[in-house]
Amino acid sequence: MKQRSLRLVAFILAVLSIGLPAPGFINAVGQSRLVNAETAQPHPANLDFEDGVVGQVPSAWTSPTGPTFVAELTEQEPKSGKRCGLLRSSSNAADGPQFGNLMQAFDATPFRGRRVRFRAAVRTKSEEGARAQLWMRVDRDGKRGGFFDNMGDRPIFSAGWQYYEITGDVDEDATVINIGMILIGKGQAWLDDVSFVDLGKIVVLAEPARPLGARGLENLSAFTRLLGYVRHFHPSDEAAAADWESFTVSAVRDIEGANDPAALATKLEALFRPVAPTVRVFVTGAPPRLPQALSLPANDSSARVTSWRHKGFGQKNPRSIYQSERVTTEAPRGRVPPNSPDPGRPFLADLGGGVSCLVPLALFVDARGTLPHVAVQSSASKNSLIKYSGNDRATRLADVALAWNIFQHFYPYFDVAHADWPRVLKESLIAAASDRDEVAFLGTLRRLVAQLHDGHGGVYHPSESFQYSYPVIFGWIENSLVITDVAATGAEGLQPGDVVLKVDGRPGAEAIAETEAIISGATPQWRRYVALSRLRMQNSEMTLEVRDSRGQTRSVTLRRNVEAEGLVETRPPKVTQLKPGIFYLDLDRIKDEDFQVVLPQLEKARGIIFDLRGYPKVSPVIISHLINKPVESARWMVPIVTQPDRLNIVEYNTEGRWKLEPIVPRLTAKIAFLTDGRAISYAESYLGIIEAYKLADIVGEHTAGTNGNINPFMLPGNYNVVWTGMKVLKNDGSQHHGVGIQPTVPVSRTIRGVAERRDEQLERAIALVSQ
């Protein structure tokens, strides 16, 4: 995975078990947790930045990121008036947080149940690719999250003043609204002419749950398939401009009730005609005549043909490696270009439910656009005040249809995941129709994503509130649920090595298995790791039946608390000399600066242990000090998709692969890397080079077996779905997904070792590098 996109994954992994929203590079959630309804401002203030003292933080605004970034009022080229806000990195920015924050928080009460818009003018000056992002977050009662957007999919790089905006809904139980701008990396960003506008009372859709009948299931399954074909592959101007989310929510209400195939075909064609006038739906076995618009215009020397070309599932961010575009080519003298689909030969598919479709994958284009020309008719407006909610049955069904199609056409690992995806569609539609509320539907979406067997896969929703943790860390050792670490307070006398026999009255294995059922993972070890992490944060109270090292059994009740948030696995200091000439570096905790400081000592070391049991924060520069010739990372490939159902994927984009050159000094010590099932993505890119070029021993357990840049998307109802958008193969072209990195020296933890507070994997590595 490319390092420039890795920090998003690091954040995703950090919140994988706590359910915070994660739609971007940096989540500003943690930056204003100290603000509550009592301490927030009564209303937005000083939005024009005309109040305050030049050189100091603007009045009514705060900057909680500390000394590494500076926020101040400036008179330097404001957008309007005499002053504006400035957020800049300081000279010691590398020593602290890698983003700055200029924000304010105010009482949400006047805006409850309303749609609001945060708008501001921004310009930037970058030193090393820095970018700015506006952000807005709604905090709800009970420390639950509400709306959140930090423009992670549309970062700001412009050096000139431009306006940007975020629109969102304020929940009825909202307490605080936070708005601001973050600056990521070294540079400067200016903020001015801010506005915060109440757009009106929102209409919340909330159709109650009811079972889905057999005919309704066939109808919605057929609609879902056609939706994917038209949305992603039919290149009409109308389809390209459609609001597919509102279209889909509205459509499922109309389609479910069709009584037979003939009625279904009629409904589907009428529904899609405004966005796809040349698409035909018919009772299977009775295909209609093709529309005249699919024939090449006679004697038209200027005719052109357009079709979709997807580099993965393209979204809004112009800097993303995933891009979707309509490619238009000339079609002179009545001939369809050789590299284009033929409009006269539309894609034929059996949709199920007794109906089939003909969907043109290419269209003729003239000076006015794609043929035939029709007036754009949208079933719902993007600017309407409708709020889509997981408490609404139609929204849930629409979310299944939208998500299923993205994976159906763009997920790169169906060849190794072996999911019965048509069955998953029907099971998910049935569950979505009957889910009691947005929380139950979260489980349905997670079960859907779990079938992908994607270690990056996950679904997050603000309805979950996991602010605190239990004061213990769990491990799965020798086929048992085991306490591996405990906090200083609140652990009720539990000790490392205690075996958990029951969790809230259920066998420990059963409790873990239940959680794993909704976790997506390419390997059992990753699913187990995530399940153990989630176990620390489920419910507010947990009763454990445990057996200690003496064989005595007792019952213990634990409560989540804020002190346990900082509880992490016991390890040596992040950089330390374990014994003369033997050094330890924890790649989960060190940065490049830490490595450079200790490098002169490492050059003289006898043995070096790099700990990669987790997710690294350091760049691949370490590898450059281990090699005497150039090396490359694993193969990262973005699928080029031009046809539905992953047909005829003809090439992959392999740009961006790590190509590392040797850097002096070369480290000649005996080297070992520690790893286990927590190592995923960036960690596996690191270890893949170590494995391929045999640069060191790899000690521990198999890694998670998932790599490649993620490609998150949002669904109506504020469900954030994360998944892997590219395929990664090992250096030799063999499978990585579900395989991962194999240790050259396998070492598993033991219950006795945990009880004795020993790190058996580290001990084995010390022995290896000391030889």
N, C-alpha and C positions, 0 to 999 in steps of 0.2 A: 504494500500500500504506500502511496506517495505521502511523504511526511507532511507536505503542505495541507493535506486534508485530514491529517490524523487526529488533530486535537478535538475535532468534533466527535470522533469515535471515542476518544478518551473520555469526553464528557458523557457520551451515551452510556459507556460502560460504567461510569461512576454513578449514574442515576438508574441503571438497569433495574435495580431492586427497590427504588424509592419512588418511582412514578412521577418525578418532576417532568415538566414539559421540556423537550430538548430539540427545538427546531432551529438550530443554528450553531455558529462557531463558538459563541460564548453565551452562557445563560446568566443573565443579570439577576436572577432570583435571589441569590445569596447576598446581593449588595445592599439590600434595604430591609432585611429581616428585623432590624431593631425598630423600624417604624411601625406603629400600630395606630388604631383609631384614635387613641388619646393624644398621641404625639404628632400625628400628621397635621399638615396645614389645613385650614378650613376650605380652601379653594386654590386653584392654580394661581400663581402670582409671578410678577416680573417676567412675563413671557416675551417682552420686547427687549429685555436686558438693559433697560435704561437706568435702573436703580442699582446702587452699590458703589464700591470703591474700585477704581481701575487697579488691576494687579492682584485683587483678592477674589475669592469665590463670589460669584454674583449673588445678590440678595435673593432669598427664598430658594436657592439651589444649594445642593450639597455635592461633595465629591468623595465618596467613601473608599477610594482605592489606595489611599496612603501616599507615601513620598515618591513612588515610582512614576506617578503621573500627576500633573498639575492642572487644576482648573482655575480660570481667572477671567475677570471682566477685562475687555480690551476695546480700544477705539480703532483697531486695525481693520480697515475696509469692511465695515458692517454691511449687511444686506439692506437694512433700513435703519433710520434713526442715527444716533451717534455712537452706539456701542453694540457689542455682541459678546457671546460667550466663547471662550477658547479652552480646548482640552488638548494638552500636549504631553508627550513623553518626556521624562527628565533624563539627565545624563546617566543615572543609575537604574534606568528602566529594566535592564536585564536582571537585576537582583531581586525583583519583586514580581507582583502580578503582571501578566502580559497584556492587560487591557486596563484602560482608564474609564471612569464613569462620571458623568455630570448629570444629575437627576434631581427631581423633586417628587415628594409624595403628598397626597392630599386626600381629604375625606371623600369617600365614595358615595355617601348617603344620597346626595342630590341626584346622582346619576344611576341609581339602582333601577334595573329593568330598562335601561336606555342603551341605544347604540351611540358610540362616541367616536370622534376622529381626532387623532393627534397628528398635527402637521407642522413641519418646520423646514427652514432653509438651511442647507449644510454645504460646506466646501471643505476640501482636505488638502493637505500637503504631506506626501509620503516620503519617508527616508528608505524604507526597506519593504515596500509593498503593504504598508499599513492601510487599514480601511476603517471607516466609521459606520455605525449602524444606529438608527433610532431604535428605541425599545419601549414597550408598554406592557405592564403587568397589573392584573387585578387580583388583589388578595381578598379572600373570603373568610367568613366566620369559621372558627375552629381550625385556623391555620391551613385551610385548604386552598389550593391554587385555583384561579379562574383563568380568564383569557390571558394569553401571553404571546407576544410576537417581538422578536429582536432583529428582524430583517436579515436573518441568517442566510436566506436564499436570494437576497438582493442587496448585498453590501454596497457601500458608497465609496467611490474612488475619485469622483469628479473634483478637479481643482477649481472649478467655477461654481458660483452659487446656483443650486438647484433645489426645488422643493420635493420633499418626500413625505409620505403619510402612512399611518397605521390606523385601521378601522377595526373596532372590536366591540364586544357586548359586555355590559356590566351586570353581574348576577344580582339577584334580589337580596342575597345575603352578603354582598360585597362590603368590605370595610375600608380599604385603602386602594387608591389608584396610583401607580408609579409610572412616571414618564421620564425619558432621558435619552442621552446619547452615549454610546461607548466607542472608544478608540482602541483598536486592536493592533499592536505592534508599535514600532517607532515612527513618530510623525506628529502631525497636528491636525485638528479638526475644529472648525468654527460652526457655531450654532446661533441662529437668529430667527426673528419673526415667527415665533412659535404660536400656534393656536391650538385650543382644545375646545371642540364643538360638540354639543349635544345634538345628534341627528334625529332623535325621536324615540318614541316608545317601541320596543321590539315586540314582535308577535312570536310567541314560542309555540312551535308545533309539538303536540303531545298526544298523538293517537294512541290509545291503549293497546296492549299486547293482545293478540288472538292467534290461534293456530293457523298454519298455512295448509289449505286443502291440497289434494293431489293435483287437481287441474291448475290451481294457482301456482303450485310449485313448478309445473311444466311451463306455464306462461312466463314466470319470472326467470327461469333458467334460459329460455329462448331469448327473452329480452336482454339478459346479461351478455350473452354471446354476441348478439347483434350490436349492442352498445359498444363493446370493445372493437369490433370491426370498423364501425363508423367513426368512433372517436379517434382511434389511433391510426387508421389506414385510409379512410376516405378523404381525399384532399380538397373537398369543396371549400370555398371561402366561408360559407355559412358554418360548416362544421369546425373550421379552424377558429372561428370567432365565438363559438357557442360557450355558454356557461354550463359545463357538463354536470356540475354538482347539482344545481337547482333543476336542470333538465331531468336528471335521474331520479331525484326525490319525487318530483311531480309525476314522472312516468310510471313508477311502480304502482301508484294508486290507480292508474287507468288500466294497466295491463293485466293485473291479477285476476280481474273478473271475467275475462274472455271465456266463453262457454265451450268453444270447440276450435279446431285448427283454422277453419275459415274465418271465424271471428277474430282469432289471434292475428292471422296474417293481415287482415284489414286494419286492425288497431295499430299494429307495429308499423305498417307502411305509412299510415296517416300521421303517426307520432313522429317519425323520422323525416317525413317529406320536407318540412321547413329547413332542415339542416343538410339533408341529403336527397335532393329531388330525383336523382337517378338510381337510387337504391330500390330494389324490388324485393318484396316478401310475398311468398306464395305457399299454398298447400303443397307439401312435398310430392313430387312426381308430376306437377303441372306448371312448369316454368312459363313465364310470360314473355312477350316480345321485349326486346331491349329498347330503351328510349333513344330517339333520334339524336339526342345530344352526345351519345357515345360514338357516333360515326364521325369520321374526319370531315371537317367542312370542305365542301367542293371548291376547288380552285382557290384555296386560301393559302397563299404563299407565306403568310405570317403566322400560321397556326403554331401553337406551342402545346406541350403536354406537361402536366405537373403531377407529382406523386410525393409521398412521404419518405423521408430517409431518417431513421432514428439511430443515433449513437447512444444506445441504452434508452432509458426512459427520460427524455428531456423535459426540463421544467423551466422555471423563470430565470434562474441565475445565469447570466451570459458568460460567466467565468467557470461554470461547471464543466467537467469533462463529459457530462451527459447532455446532449443537445438533440432536439428534434427540429427538422426543417423540411419545408416543401421545396423540392428540387424541380425547377422548370427548365425544359430543354426545347430547342426548335424542332418542328416537325414539318419540314418543307416537302413539297411535291407529293403530298398525300401519304407520306410514310411516317409511321411511328418510330421515334428514335430507338436505336438498338438497345440502349441501356435503360429504357423506360418500360413499365408495364403498359399493356395495350388497353386503352379505355374500352375498346370493343369486346374485350374478353374479361368480364368482371369475375371476381372471386366468388365461387359457389360453395356454400356451406349448408349442411343440415343443422338447423338450430335446435332440433328436438321439439317436442310438443306437437309434432305433425306438420311443422313448417320449415321452409328453407329460405335462403336469401341469395341474391346476386348483388355484390357490393363492388363497384368499380374501385380499383386501387390506383387509377390514374384518370385524369380529366383533361379535356381540351380547354385552353385558355385563350381569351382574346384581350384586347386592351382594357376591357371593363372587368375582367376577372374570369373565374371558372364558369363553364357552360353546364346547364342553362342558367341564365340570370334570374334570381328570385329575390324577393324582399326578405330581409332577415326577420324572422319571427321567433322570439324567445318566450318559452313558457314561463319563465320567471326572471326577474331582473336582478342583477348583481347589487343594485342599489336599494332593493326592497328591504323592509325592516323585519323580514322573516329570520328567526333564529332557529337553526337546525340543532336538534338535541337528540342524544341517544335515548331519551325518554319517549321519542316518537317512533312508532313502528315503521313508517315509510322511510324515515332517515336511516334507520338501522338496515333495512333491506337495500337501500341505495348504497350504503357504505360497503356492504358485501359485494355488490355488483361492481362498484368502482375499483375496490382493492383487488378482487379476484382477477379482473382483467389486466391490471398492471403486471401482476405476477405471471399470468397466463402468457403474455406476449413478450415480457422482458426479463423475467428471472432467469439467470444463466446456469442454474444448477439442477434443473429437472432431470438431466441425464444421470445424476448420481443421487439425487434426493428420492427418486422413484415414488413421488406422491401420486395418488389417484385423484388428480385435481378436479375432474368432473364430479366425483363423489363429494369432495370437499365443498364444492359450490352448493350442492343440494343440502348437505348437512348444515352448512352455515346459514343458508336462507331459512331453513326450518327453525333453527335456534333463534335467529334474529327476530323472526315474527313473534315468537313466544317469550323472548326475554322481558323480564318485568321492568327493567329500567336501564339507565346508561351504564351502571356498574356491572350488571349481569352481561350486558352486551360487550363490555370490555373483555370478559372471559371468552366470548364467542370469537371476537377478532383475534385474540391471542391463540386460541386453538387453531384458527385458520392459518395464522402465520407459523405456528409450530410445525405444521405439515410440510413447510419448506425445508426444514432441517438446516436452518441458517443461523449460525452463531451470532450474527449481527441482528437477527430478526427480533422485533419486539413492538409492542403497542403501549402507548403512554397516554394518560388522561388526567386532567386536573381533579377528577373526583377522588383520586387517591391522595391521601395525606400521610406521608411517612416522615415525620419530622424527627422522630427519635428512634433509638435502637434498644434492643435488649443488651444488658451488660455482659454478654458472652459472645464468643465466636465459635461457630460449629464447623466440624469437619466430618468427612465420611472416610473412616479408616477401618480396615479389616472388616468390611461389610457391616459397620456399626456407625450410628450417629454419636459423635464424640465431642465433648467440650474441649477446644484446643487452646483458648485464651479467655481470661476473665478480666473485667474492669476492677478498679480498686474499690469501688463501692457498688452496692446493689446486686451483687452476684449471689447473695445468700449462702455463702460458704462453698459454692461450687469451685472445683479445682480442675486444671487441665488434666485430661485423661479420664474424667468421669464419663461413663457411657450412658447415653440417654435411651432409656427403654421405651418410654411413652411420652408423647406430646399431646397435652389436653386429652388424655385417656386413650389415644390411639398409638399403636406401635410406631416407633420412630421411622422405620422404613416406609410405612404407609403414609405418614405425613409428608415425607419428602417426595414420594411417588405422585401424590396428588398435586403437589406444586409443579413437578416436572412436566405434567401433562399439558400445561399451558406455556411451557418455555420452549422456544425455538433454539435448536442447537445441532451442529453437524456431528458432534461426538457426545457420548454419555458423560464424559468428564466435564464438559462445559455446562451441560444441563444441570448436573449435580452441583457444580460451583454456584450457579445462579440460584438454584433452589435453596441452597444453604444460606446464601446471602438474604434472600427474601424471607426466610424463616426468622431472621433477626428482627424483622420489621412488620410482621403480621399481627393484627389485633393490638390491643393495648395491654393485655395481660396474658401470660402463658404459664401453664402448670406442667412441670417436667417430673417424670419419675426417673431417677438416676441411680446408677450403681457405681460406687467409688472403687478405688484401687484395692481396698480391703474386702471387696465383695458385698459391702453393706448397701442396702437400698433405702432410698427416702424420696419424699415428694417435696418439690421446691416450686414456689410461685414467683415468677419474675415479672417486672414491670418495665416498660420502655422508659428511658430517661435521657435527658440531654447530655449528661456526663458520658454516656456510652458512645456518643457520636464519634469521639476521637479514638475509640478502641481499635487498634490495628494489630496485626500479627507481630509477635516479638521477633525482631531481627537485630543484627549488630548495627552500629552506626552506619550511615549511608556510605561513608568512605572510611575504612579503618585498616590498620595492619593487625591481622589476627595473631600472627606470631612473626618472628624475624624473617623478613623477605617474602611473606605471604600476605597479599592484599585482597580486600573484599570491597566491591563497589556494587551498590544496589541501583540498578538502572531504572527502577520504579521511582526513585527519589532524587537521583543526581541530575544536574543539568550539565550542559557543555562546559560551563565555567568551572564546575567542580572537577571535571575530568582533566581540564587543562592545568589546574593547580597541582594535582597529584601526579601528572604525567612524568615529571623528572624522576620521581620515586619508582614509578612503574617500570621505567626503562631499566632500572637496576634490580627489579624484583626477581625472585626465584619462581614464584607462582602467583597467579591472579585469578580471582573468582568473580565473575559477573553474574549477578542475581537477576534473572528475568522471569521470576515467578509472578507475572502480572503484566503491566503495561508500561513501557519505557517513556521517560520524559527527555531522554538525551538523543541527539541526532546520530546518524550512522557513522559519524567521524571516528568512533572507536574502532570500527571494522577496518578503516583505512590504515590504522596503526598496526593491524595484524597481518597485513598482506604485503607481498613483494611484487605483485603484478595486478593489473586491473581485474575487478570482479563485477558481476552483475547480479541483480536480485532476481526473484521469481518473475514469471511472465504474467503481466497484468493486461487483461484484454477486455475491451469494451465491445460488446456485440453490435454489429451494424444490422439493423432490423428493417426490412422493407416489405415484409409480408406477414400476415397474421399467423398466430399459432406457432411462432418460431420457425417457420418454414424458410429454407434456403438462406440461412445466415451465412453470407459469403465471405466475410472478412472480419478481422478484429483490429481495433486500434491499439497498438502496443506502445504508444508514446509514453514517456515519463518513467520508464523503468530505471531503477537506480543503476548507475554506472560509476563505481567507486574506484578512485586511483589511490595508489599507495601514498602515505604521508609519513615522513620521518618525525621522530624516531620510530623504527619498527620494534614492537614489543616482542621479545624473544623468550619470555618466561613461559613456563608450563601454564596453560590456560584452561579453565572450565567454565561453562555456562550452566547455571541452575534454571530449571523450568518445570512447569506442571500444567495442569488443565486450565489454569487461569490465563495463560499466555495466548493472546488472540491478536489477529490482525497485524498491526505494526510490530508487535513482538515476534510474530511469525515471519515477517519480512526480514527482520534481524537474524533470527535463528535459521531461516532458510539459506542464507548465505553461509553461515557457519556450517550447516549440514552439507550443502552442495560442494563446498571447497575444502571440507574436512579441516577447518581452522582450529578446532578445539574439541575437547570432550563436552558432551551435553549430558548433564546429570539430572535425574529426577524422573518425571513422568511425561506422558504424551501431552502435547499442546491441544488447543481447542479446535484446530482444523478449520478455521474460517479466516479468509483474507480477502481484500478488495475494498475499494471505496464504497461507502454506503450511499444511499440515494433516498433520504426520507421524504415522505409526503404527508399532507394533512387530509383528513376526511371530514365531511360535515359532522358536526357534533363535537369538534375539537379533539379528535383522535389522531395522534401523531404516530405514524407507522414508519419503522426503520427496517431497512433490508439491504442486502448486498447487491449492487447494480452491475458488477463486473465479474468476470471469471479470472481466477488465478490458478496457474499451473506451476509445479516445481520447475527448477532450472532445466531439468532434463525432459520437460514436457509431460511428466507423469502427474497423476491426480494429487492435489493438495486438500481439496475440500473433503472433510470427513476423515482425512488421514492425519494431517498436521505434521509436526516434527517429532521424530522418534528419538528418544534418548539413547545415546551410545552406552550409557551406564545407568540402567534402570534402578531407581531407588524409591520405595514407597515408605510413607510414614507408618509407624506402629503405635498402638495405644500405649505400650510401655514407654516408648520414646517420648510421647507427648506428656505422659504423667511425670517423667523425669525432666521435663522442660528442655529436651534436647532437639536440635535441628539435625535429623539424621541425614538429610540430603546435603546440607552444608558440611557435615562431618565427612561424608564420603568425598566431596569435592576437595576438601582440605587435604585428605589423604592422597588424592590423585595428583594435585599440583605440588605436593611436598616430595614426591618421589624423585 
